[in-house]
Amino acid sequence: MTLSGGITRPGERDRVLIKFTEVDWTFCLALTLIACAGGLMLFSVAGGSWQPWAADHLIRYTVCFLIMIVLAMVDLRVWFAMAYPIYAVGLVLLLAVEVMGDISLGAQRWLQLGPIRMQPSEIMKIGVVLALARFYHGLSGDSARLSWRLIIPGLMIAVPVALVAKQPDLGTSLLILFTGVAIMVLAGLAWQLIAAGVAAVAVVAPAMYFFVLHDYQRKRVDVLFNPEADPSGSGYHILQSKIALGAGGLLGRGYGLGTQSQLNFLPEKHTDFIFATLAEEFGFAGCFSILFLYGAVIFMALRISAISHSHFGRLSAAGITSTFALYVLINGAMVMGLAPVVGVPMPLLSYGGTVMLTVMIGFGLVQSVRVHRYTEVTSGRGALL
């Protein structure tokens, strides 16, 4: 389109193409390599078959990858405008789970809405990040550091954490809690409050162990320190995972030759403990390679956060990155017997469509921050103008 004075304004198609070139394709490559590694491991644990996991895993990743690219084109001001509504919808759905949620394996986590069966806690992982990023976007540095206004983000974190923990879903509630705290710290929280929070956790933790955790959750904590006490029961997961890790050695037993997974000694070999399967078949070298890719993804995402011109963009990208890093940290610690078994998968490596979709939607936001890194996000009615 040509304006008066000979100035040419790019058309809508040209603007989309320009945005497309701004996507971080190295970042996309790292994600794809992790997902492909997951597909190869799922092929292995199925006894050399694409069914029932590997083919679905790769197809889901392809669809989720396209969703991520589409979301990368969405203007950052749209994400800003939708931040509170997404959080509110997630909160309403979590409340609906309490009233009419499906009960499966002793937990009430799913909601059936017509033909759609969904887990609202996954929406809240994104909603908390967006809502906190928007709240802090309009807050002064002094208020973000130490003020009564910090009660608001505290409640924004505490309410969904309490609702998810009640389902019960300890892993997801911890992810939401730690992600929210990470955003508050990155926004400039005073060290006095950080120290007070750590001290409060240390004081309250024993009471939570006895009066808040469910019996099976307390048993998981006990098993963490002494899995040999019940080797064929509650300690079975950790012990078999440690055996798989140790059996891999430096280079592993070989692709498709892991006895722990192939002979079904290792539980949840395709989901929560797929990292142990990889360790047995590819050893330390394989573990280092996949962790290097995870580290590269985290580094590139944090770099995207750092170059954003808007506070909202910086905090939202950093928040999504924190969630992803916590997935890797918690699952890795769980597999190595350094944390209780809480049902947190290794992102993009483990089989599971819900977590993959959540992760890739989050990275769609991160890519949007990169594509629109020079966009000035303003509060109020002019936010989308």
DRENFI-903296 format. One record per residue (C-alpha): residue number from 1; residue in one letter; x, y, z. Coordinates in nm, 3 decimals, padded with zeros to 5 digits, always signed. Layout:
DRENFI-903296
NUM|a|X|Y|Z
...
end
This chain:
DRENFI-903296
1|m|+00.000|+00.000|+00.000
2|t|+00.142|+00.344|-00.103
3|l|+00.063|+00.655|+00.101
4|s|+00.096|+01.022|+00.001
5|g|+00.457|+01.131|-00.024
6|g|+00.567|+00.799|-00.173
7|i|+00.579|+00.617|+00.163
8|t|+00.499|+00.250|+00.127
9|r|+00.320|+00.069|+00.409
10|p|+00.351|-00.310|+00.408
11|g|+00.029|-00.501|+00.354
12|e|-00.112|-00.757|+00.596
13|r|+00.055|-01.046|+00.417
14|d|+00.391|-00.867|+00.423
15|r|+00.358|-00.800|+00.795
16|v|+00.290|-01.168|+00.862
17|l|+00.596|-01.265|+00.654
18|i|+00.810|-01.016|+00.845
19|k|+00.688|-01.163|+01.174
20|f|+00.754|-01.512|+01.042
21|t|+01.120|-01.426|+00.981
22|e|+01.148|-01.293|+01.339
23|v|+01.069|-01.633|+01.492
24|d|+01.370|-01.789|+01.666
25|w|+01.418|-02.097|+01.448
26|t|+01.721|-02.218|+01.647
27|f|+01.491|-02.232|+01.948
28|c|+01.239|-02.429|+01.739
29|l|+01.512|-02.671|+01.631
30|a|+01.610|-02.744|+01.992
31|l|+01.247|-02.815|+02.083
32|t|+01.208|-03.043|+01.781
33|l|+01.522|-03.239|+01.867
34|i|+01.389|-03.304|+02.218
35|a|+01.051|-03.415|+02.082
36|c|+01.217|-03.643|+01.825
37|a|+01.432|-03.796|+02.100
38|g|+01.108|-03.861|+02.288
39|g|+00.962|-04.029|+01.979
40|l|+01.267|-04.255|+01.947
41|m|+01.249|-04.355|+02.313
42|l|+00.877|-04.427|+02.289
43|f|+00.946|-04.642|+01.982
44|s|+01.204|-04.832|+02.187
45|v|+00.993|-04.893|+02.499
46|a|+00.707|-05.021|+02.278
47|g|+00.937|-05.300|+02.162
48|g|+01.028|-05.140|+01.830
49|s|+00.678|-05.030|+01.735
50|w|+00.531|-04.690|+01.647
51|q|+00.218|-04.788|+01.837
52|p|+00.080|-04.713|+02.085
53|w|+00.295|-04.410|+02.177
54|a|+00.564|-04.297|+01.934
55|a|+00.344|-04.211|+01.634
56|d|+00.091|-04.024|+01.848
57|h|+00.373|-03.835|+02.021
58|l|+00.523|-03.708|+01.694
59|i|+00.185|-03.624|+01.540
60|r|+00.087|-03.429|+01.851
61|y|+00.416|-03.243|+01.847
62|t|+00.367|-03.145|+01.482
63|v|+00.021|-03.004|+01.560
64|c|+00.146|-02.828|+01.874
65|f|+00.443|-02.684|+01.682
66|l|+00.206|-02.528|+01.428
67|i|-00.004|-02.387|+01.715
68|m|+00.313|-02.234|+01.863
69|i|+00.401|-02.062|+01.533
70|v|+00.046|-01.926|+01.497
71|l|+00.054|-01.790|+01.853
72|a|+00.392|-01.630|+01.783
73|m|+00.216|-01.407|+01.529
74|v|-00.031|-01.279|+01.791
75|d|+00.048|-00.923|+01.897
76|l|+00.186|-00.895|+02.247
77|r|-00.083|-00.638|+02.329
78|v|-00.347|-00.906|+02.262
79|w|-00.178|-01.134|+02.515
80|f|-00.178|-00.841|+02.756
81|a|-00.549|-00.775|+02.705
82|m|-00.634|-01.143|+02.751
83|a|-00.420|-01.197|+03.061
84|y|-00.685|-01.141|+03.329
85|p|-00.967|-01.309|+03.131
86|i|-00.755|-01.626|+03.082
87|y|-00.675|-01.631|+03.454
88|a|-01.043|-01.578|+03.542
89|v|-01.159|-01.857|+03.309
90|g|-00.900|-02.093|+03.457
91|l|-01.013|-02.007|+03.809
92|v|-01.381|-02.064|+03.724
93|l|-01.297|-02.400|+03.567
94|l|-01.097|-02.504|+03.875
95|l|-01.398|-02.420|+04.090
96|a|-01.618|-02.619|+03.851
97|v|-01.389|-02.920|+03.899
98|e|-01.469|-02.908|+04.272
99|v|-01.841|-02.924|+04.195
100|m|-01.870|-03.149|+03.890
101|g|-01.523|-03.279|+03.804
102|d|-01.460|-03.638|+03.696
103|i|-01.302|-03.864|+03.957
104|s|-01.031|-04.099|+03.832
105|l|-00.781|-04.300|+04.040
106|g|-00.890|-04.120|+04.354
107|a|-00.832|-03.769|+04.213
108|q|-01.083|-03.511|+04.087
109|r|-00.886|-03.321|+03.822
110|w|-01.079|-03.344|+03.495
111|l|-01.379|-03.155|+03.363
112|q|-01.613|-03.288|+03.094
113|l|-01.758|-03.006|+02.880
114|g|-01.966|-03.177|+02.613
115|p|-01.725|-03.372|+02.388
116|i|-01.422|-03.200|+02.544
117|r|-01.244|-03.348|+02.846
118|m|-00.998|-03.103|+02.993
119|q|-00.772|-03.046|+03.293
120|p|-00.823|-02.683|+03.407
121|s|-00.500|-02.681|+03.609
122|e|-00.311|-02.680|+03.277
123|i|-00.486|-02.356|+03.177
124|m|-00.389|-02.208|+03.511
125|k|-00.019|-02.268|+03.445
126|i|-00.044|-02.014|+03.162
127|g|-00.306|-01.798|+03.334
128|v|-00.097|-01.733|+03.646
129|v|+00.203|-01.626|+03.437
130|l|-00.001|-01.387|+03.222
131|a|-00.197|-01.238|+03.513
132|l|+00.111|-01.178|+03.727
133|a|+00.303|-01.031|+03.433
134|r|+00.017|-00.790|+03.365
135|f|-00.017|-00.696|+03.732
136|y|+00.352|-00.616|+03.767
137|h|+00.357|-00.432|+03.432
138|g|+00.164|-00.146|+03.589
139|l|+00.343|-00.154|+03.925
140|s|+00.631|+00.071|+04.024
141|g|+00.965|-00.080|+04.119
142|d|+00.928|+00.024|+04.482
143|s|+00.580|-00.130|+04.509
144|a|+00.701|-00.453|+04.347
145|r|+00.986|-00.464|+04.597
146|l|+00.801|-00.414|+04.924
147|s|+00.444|-00.287|+04.969
148|w|+00.095|-00.390|+05.078
149|r|+00.005|-00.433|+04.709
150|l|+00.203|-00.759|+04.708
151|i|-00.093|-00.918|+04.888
152|i|-00.271|-00.919|+04.551
153|p|-00.020|-01.135|+04.358
154|g|+00.015|-01.351|+04.670
155|l|-00.358|-01.426|+04.657
156|m|-00.345|-01.471|+04.278
157|i|-00.097|-01.753|+04.337
158|a|-00.240|-01.899|+04.658
159|v|-00.600|-01.950|+04.538
160|p|-00.526|-02.172|+04.234
161|v|-00.251|-02.354|+04.426
162|a|-00.499|-02.441|+04.701
163|l|-00.765|-02.555|+04.451
164|v|-00.521|-02.775|+04.256
165|a|-00.369|-02.921|+04.575
166|k|-00.720|-03.016|+04.690
167|q|-00.784|-03.228|+04.378
168|p|-00.522|-03.363|+04.486
169|d|-00.241|-03.283|+04.239
170|l|+00.074|-03.202|+04.433
171|g|+00.301|-03.184|+04.128
172|t|+00.094|-02.926|+03.940
173|s|+00.025|-02.719|+04.253
174|l|+00.400|-02.700|+04.321
175|l|+00.465|-02.595|+03.960
176|i|+00.212|-02.311|+03.986
177|l|+00.346|-02.207|+04.327
178|f|+00.714|-02.205|+04.228
179|t|+00.641|-02.030|+03.897
180|g|+00.443|-01.756|+04.074
181|v|+00.715|-01.706|+04.333
182|a|+00.979|-01.693|+04.057
183|i|+00.788|-01.411|+03.883
184|m|+00.758|-01.217|+04.208
185|v|+01.133|-01.251|+04.266
186|l|+01.215|-01.150|+03.907
187|a|+00.984|-00.849|+03.941
188|g|+01.207|-00.721|+04.224
189|l|+01.075|-00.870|+04.549
190|a|+01.273|-00.746|+04.851
191|w|+01.527|-00.990|+04.992
192|q|+01.373|-00.941|+05.336
193|l|+01.046|-01.090|+05.213
194|i|+01.230|-01.372|+05.036
195|a|+01.416|-01.458|+05.357
196|a|+01.095|-01.436|+05.560
197|g|+00.919|-01.665|+05.312
198|v|+01.196|-01.926|+05.330
199|a|+01.185|-01.915|+05.711
200|a|+00.806|-01.948|+05.711
201|v|+00.823|-02.254|+05.485
202|a|+01.080|-02.413|+05.714
203|v|+00.852|-02.356|+06.015
204|v|+00.526|-02.460|+05.846
205|a|+00.661|-02.762|+05.653
206|p|+00.643|-03.010|+05.946
207|a|+00.282|-02.913|+06.020
208|m|+00.194|-02.948|+05.651
209|y|+00.349|-03.294|+05.647
210|f|+00.126|-03.415|+05.930
211|f|-00.197|-03.220|+05.872
212|v|-00.213|-03.115|+05.504
213|l|-00.061|-03.394|+05.296
214|h|-00.269|-03.701|+05.215
215|d|-00.154|-04.038|+05.347
216|y|-00.015|-04.148|+05.010
217|q|+00.172|-03.816|+04.976
218|r|+00.332|-03.858|+05.319
219|k|+00.431|-04.209|+05.218
220|r|+00.605|-04.071|+04.909
221|v|+00.810|-03.836|+05.127
222|d|+00.901|-04.122|+05.363
223|v|+01.004|-04.343|+05.071
224|l|+01.232|-04.068|+04.940
225|f|+01.461|-04.112|+05.240
226|n|+01.431|-04.490|+05.271
227|p|+01.301|-04.660|+04.954
228|e|+01.450|-04.994|+05.066
229|a|+01.195|-05.009|+05.349
230|d|+00.927|-05.116|+05.098
231|p|+01.112|-05.233|+04.784
232|s|+00.813|-05.406|+04.626
233|g|+00.558|-05.141|+04.724
234|s|+00.592|-04.766|+04.766
235|g|+00.970|-04.771|+04.712
236|y|+00.950|-04.970|+04.388
237|h|+00.943|-04.671|+04.149
238|i|+01.253|-04.502|+04.288
239|l|+01.454|-04.823|+04.324
240|q|+01.384|-04.939|+03.969
241|s|+01.463|-04.593|+03.835
242|k|+01.798|-04.591|+04.018
243|i|+01.879|-04.935|+03.879
244|a|+01.809|-04.810|+03.526
245|l|+02.024|-04.501|+03.578
246|g|+02.315|-04.701|+03.716
247|a|+02.292|-04.974|+03.452
248|g|+02.342|-04.724|+03.171
249|g|+02.700|-04.638|+03.266
250|l|+02.885|-04.405|+03.031
251|l|+02.740|-04.502|+02.693
252|g|+02.438|-04.714|+02.786
253|r|+02.328|-05.068|+02.703
254|g|+02.228|-04.971|+02.351
255|y|+01.912|-04.855|+02.177
256|g|+01.625|-05.093|+02.252
257|l|+01.837|-05.303|+02.487
258|g|+01.739|-05.157|+02.824
259|t|+01.629|-05.447|+03.042
260|q|+01.448|-05.231|+03.298
261|s|+01.214|-05.087|+03.038
262|q|+01.198|-05.371|+02.785
263|l|+01.115|-05.627|+03.056
264|n|+00.869|-05.387|+03.225
265|f|+01.055|-05.358|+03.556
266|l|+01.052|-04.978|+03.524
267|p|+00.705|-04.834|+03.595
268|e|+00.561|-04.550|+03.384
269|k|+00.848|-04.604|+03.142
270|h|+00.681|-04.394|+02.871
271|t|+00.572|-04.100|+03.089
272|d|+00.719|-03.998|+03.425
273|f|+01.025|-04.225|+03.406
274|i|+01.119|-04.197|+03.039
275|f|+01.439|-04.015|+03.139
276|a|+01.548|-04.327|+03.330
277|t|+01.478|-04.532|+03.016
278|l|+01.699|-04.298|+02.814
279|a|+01.972|-04.320|+03.080
280|e|+01.976|-04.700|+03.066
281|e|+01.994|-04.720|+02.687
282|f|+02.225|-04.422|+02.618
283|g|+02.406|-04.378|+02.949
284|f|+02.565|-04.058|+03.076
285|a|+02.632|-03.941|+02.720
286|g|+02.263|-03.958|+02.630
287|c|+02.156|-03.786|+02.952
288|f|+02.410|-03.508|+02.901
289|s|+02.295|-03.455|+02.541
290|i|+01.927|-03.422|+02.627
291|l|+02.000|-03.201|+02.929
292|f|+02.218|-02.984|+02.706
293|l|+01.919|-02.934|+02.474
294|y|+01.697|-02.847|+02.770
295|g|+01.960|-02.601|+02.892
296|a|+01.980|-02.445|+02.544
297|v|+01.602|-02.400|+02.532
298|i|+01.601|-02.236|+02.877
299|f|+01.895|-02.010|+02.787
300|m|+01.740|-01.896|+02.458
301|a|+01.402|-01.833|+02.623
302|l|+01.562|-01.623|+02.897
303|r|+01.753|-01.429|+02.632
304|i|+01.423|-01.357|+02.458
305|s|+01.286|-01.232|+02.790
306|a|+01.586|-01.003|+02.837
307|i|+01.553|-00.829|+02.497
308|s|+01.184|-00.743|+02.529
309|h|+01.114|-00.369|+02.555
310|s|+00.804|-00.421|+02.771
311|h|+00.796|-00.529|+03.134
312|f|+00.498|-00.751|+03.054
313|g|+00.694|-00.928|+02.781
314|r|+00.998|-00.980|+03.001
315|l|+00.801|-01.124|+03.293
316|s|+00.568|-01.342|+03.085
317|a|+00.858|-01.499|+02.890
318|a|+01.058|-01.548|+03.210
319|g|+00.754|-01.701|+03.382
320|i|+00.694|-01.954|+03.103
321|t|+01.064|-02.039|+03.107
322|s|+01.050|-02.092|+03.484
323|t|+00.764|-02.340|+03.444
324|f|+00.955|-02.532|+03.178
325|a|+01.274|-02.535|+03.388
326|l|+01.078|-02.660|+03.690
327|y|+00.936|-02.947|+03.482
328|v|+01.291|-03.055|+03.396
329|l|+01.427|-03.001|+03.747
330|i|+01.145|-03.179|+03.932
331|n|+01.129|-03.475|+03.693
332|g|+01.506|-03.515|+03.690
333|a|+01.523|-03.502|+04.070
334|m|+01.233|-03.746|+04.096
335|v|+01.395|-03.998|+03.862
336|m|+01.724|-03.978|+04.053
337|g|+01.553|-04.027|+04.388
338|l|+01.622|-03.671|+04.505
339|a|+01.255|-03.567|+04.516
340|p|+00.926|-03.746|+04.589
341|v|+00.738|-03.904|+04.299
342|v|+00.481|-03.634|+04.217
343|g|+00.375|-03.720|+03.863
344|v|+00.560|-03.442|+03.678
345|p|+00.667|-03.557|+03.327
346|m|+00.981|-03.461|+03.138
347|p|+00.846|-03.201|+02.890
348|l|+00.837|-03.299|+02.522
349|l|+01.026|-03.622|+02.602
350|s|+00.747|-03.799|+02.793
351|y|+00.428|-03.923|+02.631
352|g|+00.126|-03.703|+02.702
353|g|-00.069|-03.458|+02.492
354|t|-00.202|-03.224|+02.763
355|v|+00.138|-03.123|+02.901
356|m|+00.285|-03.095|+02.552
357|l|+00.004|-02.861|+02.444
358|t|+00.051|-02.645|+02.755
359|v|+00.426|-02.623|+02.704
360|m|+00.397|-02.532|+02.336
361|i|+00.126|-02.270|+02.399
362|g|+00.362|-02.121|+02.656
363|f|+00.644|-02.118|+02.404
364|g|+00.407|-01.957|+02.155
365|l|+00.388|-01.670|+02.405
366|v|+00.768|-01.667|+02.437
367|q|+00.803|-01.651|+02.058
368|s|+00.543|-01.373|+02.049
369|v|+00.758|-01.178|+02.295
370|r|+01.053|-01.217|+02.057
371|v|+00.860|-01.130|+01.741
372|h|+00.705|-00.823|+01.909
373|r|+01.002|-00.733|+02.128
374|y|+00.992|-00.367|+02.020
375|t|+00.618|-00.333|+02.086
376|e|+00.533|-00.091|+02.364
377|v|+00.260|-00.238|+02.583
378|t|+00.050|+00.022|+02.760
379|s|-00.216|-00.020|+03.027
380|g|-00.572|+00.096|+02.984
381|r|-00.802|+00.127|+02.685
382|g|-00.518|+00.210|+02.448
383|a|-00.348|-00.121|+02.500
384|l|-00.459|-00.258|+02.161
385|l|-00.433|+00.065|+01.964
end
